[in-house]
Amino acid sequence: MELDQFAHALLEAAPDAVLVVDAKGAIVRVNAQLEVLLGYPREELVGQPVEKLVPDSERHHHARWRERYTGAPARRRMGGHALEVKAVRRDGTEVPVEITLAPVSIGGGNFTIAVLRDLSDRRKLEEHLLFLSTHDALTGLANRSAFDEALARLDERGPHPVAVVMADLDGLKRVNDECGHAAGDALLRRVATVLKSAFRATDLVARIGGDEFAVLAAGREAAAIQSLAARVQAAIDVHNAGFEGEPLSISLGIAVADTGVPVASALQDADARMYTMKRAHHGR
């Protein structure tokens, strides 16, 4: 078998996408896996500048990579560099890839062999694991760890003022005892839905304990902060009016951390006010 045929067979058998670029940045060869990954037939790519596959947001990095990895034969020893970037598919969508670049000199010409590995599945797994580590499995809200991290971040960088809302579900123990834990879990999920509906998408709503929830609402105007309790109660009333079954009852406490006031201090104040309301609910 001739050497070129052998090299072609190896290229086509490679499990990852491969493309070869000359010293001027033109694509000279691709394999079948690259066609599958990016959706281009090879005849559309050969002869085209490699920038065709580079998103606009990555172009400023790409020029530096080409200067470093392409051209001089002395740089052949620099092969094996892995870069995590995005590539552009034929349909215009972007795909995360890991690229290993290897400069080579063949027949007096300088080329760069780029091996592209699709990172889509890895990124999805990483995102899923991150979600599991920062969210409550029952309600889908942020968990205590994510809440504490956000609280510390707001203390450092703001924006202020920060409204801190503490909420405690009334009657969870009674529902668990009388109707079972499945009914209690359903009640907790209903609270999560109501709280999310009452706050902005940018506010952090978290479940921080068994029947305890907390909200960080940063950068609100004073009037908006003053109306938070009414907004939560209105959301509860709307929910209860359309639900046949155990009505929701939530004890609330709200405090505000202005500039220079630790958010943790506001959290303690909101917690104290929430327990004052909870005692009042028990005494009804």
Secondary structure, 3 states (H helix, E strand, C coil): CCHHHHHHHHHHHCCCEEEEEECCCEEEEECHHHHHHHCCCHHHHCCCEHHHHCCHHHHHHHHHHHHHHCCCHHHHHHCCEEEEEEEECCCCCEEEEEEEEEEEEECCEEEEEEEEEECHHHHHHHHHHHHHHHECCCCCCECHHHHHHHHHHHHHHCCCCEEEEEEEECCHHHHHHHHCHHHHHHHHHHHHHHHHHHCCCCCEEEECCCCEEEEEEECCCHHHHHCHHHHHHHHHHHHHHCCCCCCCCEEEEEEEECCCCCHHHHHHHHHHHHHHHHHHHHCC
